[in-house]
Structure formats: structure tokens, C-alpha cells
Amino acid sequence: MGSYMIYAGLAVGVAALAAGMFYATNAQQEKIPSTVQAAPATLEGTIPPPDSLGVAINREKWNSDPFADEAAEVKAKLGV
């Protein structure tokens, strides 16, 4: 009997956390003004998630590595 109470408490806690996250997400989205402009990285498109629970990752174009030359020297010294 005691283990059923523990499982029920866990289920209620998980449901409460899910409801809280759902409410907070919707409350945030309602406060976004209509005059907001998208960041340039978001306009480059997204990588679709592998499943319904994943997140879409931005296809952000990264800058060149400022330490690429030093990294190449270190790799050459180490023989990597």
C-alpha cells in the first residue's frame, strides 16, 4: 500500500511540473510584442528535430576560428 502512495505522489508531482512548464511557456509567448524582429541566425533556417521531443537547432553560420593556426601548430607538435 505504501509503495502505491509513493508512485501516486510521483505521478502527481510530474503532472504538476508539466503543467507548470506548459503554463509558463504560454505566458511567455503571449508577452512577445508584435514588433519583434527575428535574429539573423534564425532566418538561416533550422535543422529539424529527429523526433517530436527534440528541439530544432538553428543553422547558424559560425565565424572562423581565431586560434586555428595555433591549434594546427599544437596538433603538428603532438602528431595528431
Backbone as CSV, one residue per row, in Angstrom:
resi,resn,N_x,N_y,N_z,CA_x,CA_y,CA_z,C_x,C_y,C_z
1,MET,0.827,-1.194,0.000,0.000,0.000,0.000,0.873,1.261,0.000
2,GLY,1.968,1.198,0.769,2.834,2.369,0.861,3.522,2.696,-0.453
3,SER,3.884,1.650,-1.211,4.562,1.909,-2.481,3.612,2.545,-3.494
4,TYR,2.315,2.211,-3.410,1.347,2.835,-4.312,1.214,4.326,-4.011
5,MET,1.315,4.685,-2.754,1.233,6.106,-2.379,2.453,6.855,-2.927
6,ILE,3.602,6.202,-2.898,4.810,6.837,-3.430,4.673,7.036,-4.934
7,TYR,4.207,6.008,-5.644,4.023,6.133,-7.088,2.980,7.196,-7.423
8,ALA,1.914,7.254,-6.662,0.886,8.271,-6.894,1.455,9.664,-6.647
9,GLY,2.259,9.814,-5.607,2.883,11.110,-5.332,3.835,11.525,-6.434
10,LEU,4.599,10.571,-6.948,5.492,10.877,-8.068,4.700,11.286,-9.310
11,ALA,3.618,10.572,-9.588,2.803,10.904,-10.757,2.186,12.291,-10.625
12,VAL,1.708,12.625,-9.433,1.133,13.952,-9.218,2.219,15.020,-9.363
13,GLY,3.402,14.756,-8.849,4.496,15.722,-8.960,4.924,15.948,-10.394
14,VAL,5.039,14.878,-11.169,5.408,15.005,-12.583,4.334,15.771,-13.343
15,ALA,3.075,15.469,-13.071,1.980,16.178,-13.746,1.985,17.657,-13.368
16,ALA,2.277,17.977,-12.115,2.325,19.375,-11.690,3.473,20.118,-12.369
17,LEU,4.629,19.480,-12.478,5.753,20.120,-13.166,5.449,20.345,-14.643
18,ALA,4.837,19.363,-15.282,4.490,19.513,-16.697,3.483,20.639,-16.888
19,ALA,2.503,20.711,-16.016,1.504,21.787,-16.124,2.150,23.145,-15.894
20,GLY,3.063,23.228,-14.949,3.748,24.490,-14.696,4.594,24.939,-15.873
21,MET,5.303,24.011,-16.504,6.108,24.366,-17.678,5.224,24.788,-18.845
22,PHE,4.099,24.100,-19.034,3.177,24.455,-20.102,2.613,25.851,-19.883
23,TYR,2.205,26.146,-18.657,1.660,27.461,-18.346,2.711,28.555,-18.536
24,ALA,3.927,28.317,-18.059,4.985,29.324,-18.165,5.355,29.592,-19.620
25,THR,5.405,28.555,-20.444,5.728,28.735,-21.860,4.668,29.564,-22.553
26,ASN,3.408,29.247,-22.308,2.328,30.017,-22.936,2.305,31.445,-22.434
27,ALA,2.561,31.664,-21.155,2.576,33.010,-20.614,3.700,33.834,-21.232
28,GLN,4.855,33.220,-21.483,5.959,33.933,-22.124,5.630,34.289,-23.560
29,GLN,5.042,33.358,-24.293,4.756,33.595,-25.706,3.713,34.686,-25.891
30,GLU,2.814,34.853,-24.936,1.799,35.899,-25.051,2.380,37.285,-24.822
31,LYS,3.532,37.382,-24.163,4.132,38.676,-23.851,5.101,39.162,-24.921
32,ILE,5.316,38.399,-25.996,6.221,38.813,-27.066,5.491,39.853,-27.923
33,PRO,6.023,41.066,-28.026,5.350,42.087,-28.828,5.384,41.754,-30.320
34,SER,4.446,42.311,-31.052,4.349,42.022,-32.484,5.425,42.730,-33.294
35,THR,6.132,43.670,-32.692,7.160,44.429,-33.415,8.543,43.797,-33.313
36,VAL,8.644,42.631,-32.730,9.938,41.970,-32.547,10.468,41.485,-33.891
37,GLN,11.771,41.688,-34.117,12.409,41.200,-35.334,13.231,39.959,-34.992
38,ALA,13.242,39.027,-35.893,13.983,37.785,-35.667,15.484,38.035,-35.779
39,ALA,16.250,37.294,-35.000,17.706,37.375,-35.071,18.170,36.791,-36.401
40,PRO,19.277,37.287,-36.952,19.738,36.793,-38.251,19.958,35.288,-38.297
41,ALA,20.431,34.700,-37.195,20.687,33.262,-37.191,19.402,32.460,-37.360
42,THR,18.285,32.987,-36.890,17.030,32.249,-37.019,16.488,32.292,-38.439
43,LEU,16.924,33.272,-39.218,16.444,33.378,-40.596,17.188,32.428,-41.531
44,GLU,18.279,31.835,-41.057,19.062,30.920,-41.883,18.451,29.528,-41.934
45,GLY,17.382,29.324,-41.206,16.710,28.032,-41.217,17.052,27.217,-39.993
46,THR,16.400,26.091,-39.865,16.634,25.232,-38.717,16.859,23.801,-39.176
47,ILE,17.504,23.050,-38.315,17.670,21.617,-38.532,16.496,20.952,-37.826
48,PRO,15.681,20.191,-38.524,14.511,19.609,-37.873,14.906,18.591,-36.805
49,PRO,14.106,18.493,-35.743,14.431,17.530,-34.691,14.243,16.100,-35.173
50,PRO,14.991,15.158,-34.595,14.866,13.763,-35.015,13.551,13.121,-34.590
51,ASP,12.931,13.663,-33.541,11.643,13.128,-33.094,10.795,14.275,-32.556
52,SER,9.616,13.959,-32.058,8.702,15.013,-31.612,9.155,15.661,-30.306
53,LEU,10.059,15.042,-29.566,10.508,15.604,-28.299,11.776,16.441,-28.447
54,GLY,12.411,16.393,-29.602,13.649,17.123,-29.798,13.410,18.596,-30.078
55,VAL,14.480,19.353,-30.125,14.399,20.777,-30.415,14.968,21.043,-31.801
56,ALA,14.476,22.084,-32.443,15.004,22.487,-33.741,16.228,23.367,-33.499
57,ILE,17.349,23.018,-34.091,18.595,23.745,-33.894,18.786,24.718,-35.054
58,ASN,19.189,25.936,-34.726,19.434,26.938,-35.760,20.655,26.561,-36.589
59,ARG,20.590,26.851,-37.871,21.756,26.670,-38.753,22.550,27.963,-38.752
60,GLU,23.201,28.185,-37.671,23.945,29.421,-37.509,25.295,29.305,-38.196
61,LYS,25.671,30.328,-38.933,26.965,30.337,-39.597,27.998,30.858,-38.603
62,TRP,28.953,30.014,-38.272,29.944,30.385,-37.279,31.071,31.174,-37.923
63,ASN,31.683,32.016,-37.127,32.838,32.764,-37.587,34.035,31.835,-37.660
64,SER,35.061,32.279,-38.355,36.269,31.464,-38.447,36.950,31.416,-37.077
65,ASP,37.702,30.370,-36.852,38.380,30.170,-35.579,39.615,31.061,-35.508
66,PRO,39.680,31.985,-34.532,40.851,32.864,-34.451,42.111,32.133,-34.003
67,PHE,41.959,30.939,-33.430,43.114,30.191,-32.941,43.415,28.978,-33.801
68,ALA,42.942,28.958,-35.033,43.138,27.800,-35.907,44.611,27.559,-36.195
69,ASP,45.388,28.620,-36.402,46.813,28.459,-36.703,47.567,27.864,-35.503
70,GLU,47.252,28.386,-34.316,47.912,27.869,-33.116,47.507,26.420,-32.861
71,ALA,46.250,26.100,-33.099,45.781,24.726,-32.898,46.477,23.774,-33.881
72,ALA,46.695,24.224,-35.112,47.386,23.399,-36.100,48.825,23.140,-35.684
73,GLU,49.494,24.170,-35.123,50.872,24.000,-34.658,50.945,22.983,-33.518
74,VAL,50.011,23.097,-32.566,49.994,22.173,-31.435,49.716,20.750,-31.901
75,LYS,48.785,20.602,-32.823,48.487,19.258,-33.358,49.677,18.682,-34.096
76,ALA,50.390,19.553,-34.818,51.580,19.080,-35.528,52.657,18.634,-34.549
77,LYS,52.834,19.382,-33.451,53.832,19.005,-32.452,53.479,17.682,-31.768
78,LEU,52.195,17.489,-31.529,51.748,16.276,-30.843,51.610,15.097,-31.796
79,GLY,51.629,15.362,-33.090,51.496,14.300,-34.067,50.076,13.777,-34.199
80,VAL,49.132,14.632,-33.950,47.712,14.231,-34.037,47.211,14.454,-35.440
